[in-house]
Amino acid sequence: MLIALAAVSVVWYGSRNLYMHMLLRKLLENPVIEPPKGLQLNIQQHAADEMLLRQIVDECSERQDTVMYLNKQRQLVVTSSIDPSHCPVLDIMLRGAERGVGTCTDVALYVMHAGGRIIPLPADVDAYNSYCGAQTARLFLESMYGEFISKRKGVLHMQLLNSEHMWTRDAPLHAKMQAFLCKTHFCVDLIHQHIVRKRYWASVWFLGHTSSDPSVGVSGDVA
């Protein structure tokens, strides 16, 4: 009986890990995948993407507790409340007070390339938890909020951070993360050591830093 129970547990744990791994690949491969060798940069598309990035960053860095996402026409939508019927692939929890230019640049790429939606901490977290369930992954940035961790099964939780944002007080919440997205290799090394020492289950991804392209829009540019 014990052997059979152990076998079932191993199969369940392996299936869960595979499910979460596939979710991570679906969500992250577009923003972080290396382009094929010899790929030519489409200057016009690059300029358009850069201008959209700036629009998102400018609106985000107003430091308001707004909801932001792109509609099907890739137009920026800014609202004051979360639509219960809208279930994006990713929600990015970012309070208005935390919305600086650097942070907004980081998250803007997930809005553009991963179908993400920037939201403040919901006023009614229980109601928010009932909206989309496992359809919508949840991304923390430097700050972690226990209220934003779903109690429902199958919800993917991630944190985007750098080494200076690894707070001891957040260690218990790290156990709830399925992925850590690091901006530096040093961060990757520290997170690996951390999750091994704590015996947490999570993937660690190196993403690098993000920035705007200052050459778009200057005199003589295609934009």
N, C-alpha and C positions, 0 to 999 in steps of 0.2 A: 504493500500500500504506500509506504513512504517513498519507494523508488518511483512508483507511478506518479505520485504527487510532485516529486522533484523533477521528473521528466516534463510534466505539464508546465511547471513553473519556468523551466528553461526555455521551452517553446514559446510561452507567452512573452517572456522577457526579450527573447530574440526577435519576435514579431514586432513588439513595441519599438525596439531600437531601429529595426528596418523601416518601420512606418515613419518615425521621426526623422530618420536619415533622408528618406525620400522627400518629405516635406521641406527639409532644409535645402536640398538640392534644387527643388522646384522654385523656392523663394529666392535663393541666393545666387544661382548660377548666372543669371542675366547681368546683375550689376558687377560681379567679380570675375567672370570668366575671361581668360586671355584671348584677345582677338586672333583670328587665323593669320599666319605669316603672309605678308604680301598684300594684306587688306588695305585698300586705298581709302583715305579719309574723305568722306563726302563733306566738303567745306560748307555748303549751304545748309545741310542738315545739322552739322556741328554748330553753326552759328544760331540756328533756330533753337536747338536744345540749350545752348548757353543762355539765350535770352529768356527762355522759359525757366531755367534754373534761377536766374537773377530775379525774375518775377516772384517765384516761390520764396526765395530767401528774403527779399524786400518785405513781402507781406508777413512772413513768419516772424521776422525780427522786429516787428511792431510791438512784440511782447504782449499780445492780447490772448486771452483764453478762447481762441477760435478753433473751428474744425476746418481742415484744409485737405483737398484731394483734387485729382484731375478727373473730369468727366470723360465720356467716350470719345469726345472730340479733342481730347487732351487740352481742355481749357481749365484754368484754375477756378475751383469753386471754394468760396469761403463762407461759412455759415456760423451761427452762434450756438448751435446745438447738434447733437449726434442723431442722425436719422436711423431709427431702429430697423428699417427695411434695407439699409445699405450695408452689405457685408463684404468689405474689401478683403484682399488676401492678407493684409497686414495693417495693424493699428500701431502708431508710434505715440507713446505717451510722453507729452512734453508740455509742462506748465508754461503759461505766458511769461513768467518771470525768468524762466530758463532759456528763452528763445533768443540767444545771441546770434550774430552773423555766422560764426564758426559752426555752432551746433545746428543752425538751420541749413547750412550748406551740406552738412553730413546727411541730414534726414531728407533733404530735397531730392537727393538721388534715389532714395527708396520710394518716394512719391512718384517720380518720373519713370523709373525702370522696374519697380516691383509692385506697382499698384497700391502703394501705401497711402495711409490717411493719417494726418497729424491730428491728435486730439488732446485736450486737457484731461486732467483726472476727472472722470465722470462724477457729477454731483450725486447720482444714485448708482453706486457700483453694482448693487444687486440687480437693478433693472438692466444695466449695461450687460451684465453677465448672461442675461436671458436672451439677448438679441441674436447673436451669431454663433456662439459656441466655437467648435473646432474649425469652422470655416475661416476664422480670422485669427492669425497669429498675433502675438503681442511683443513689441520691442521697447525695452527700456534703454535710456541713455545713461549718462553719468549717475543720475539719481534713481534709486529704486523705491518702489512703493508697494508694500505688501498688499494693499487693497486692490491693486491692479492684477494680481496673480489670480487666475481663474481656478475655481474649485472643480470645474467640470473636466472630465477626462478628455484627452486628445488635443488640448489646446497647446500650441507651440509657444514657448516663452524664450526670448533672447535678450541679450544685453550688448549694446555697442559701447565700447569703453577704451580707455587708455590706462596705462599703469598707475597714473596719479589719481585715478578715480576708483581704485580698489580699496574700499573702506571696510574695516574690520566689522563695523556694525551691520554691513550687508551680507556677511558670510552665511547666515541662516537662509537668506533669500536666494543665494546662489544655488542652493540645492534644488530649487524649483526651475532653474534654467536648463533648457535643452541645448543651447548654443551661446557661445561668447564670440563676439565679432571684434577683433583687435585692430588698432590702428598702427601698431609697431610690433616688430619681432620680439622685443623685450617684453611687451604685454603678453604675447603668446606664450613665452617661456614661463612667466609668472603664473598665468592662469592654469597652464598645464600642471605646474607644481601644486597649485592650490587645490585643484579638483582631485588630483591623485592623493594628496595628503588627507583631504576630507572625504574621499571615496564617493564623490559625486559622479553622476553620469551626465556628460555633456560633450558636445563637439566644440572645438576651438578653430576659428577661421581667421586668417590674416587678410585684412582688406586694404591696409594702407590709409594714408590721409587723403582727404578730399579738398578740392579747391576750385574756385571759378577760374575761367580762362580770361585774363585781362586783355588779351589781344583782340577779342571780339568786340566790334563796335568802335574801334579807334579809326582815325583817319586813314583811308585807303583800304580798309578791311571790306570783305564781301558783304558784311551785314550792313 
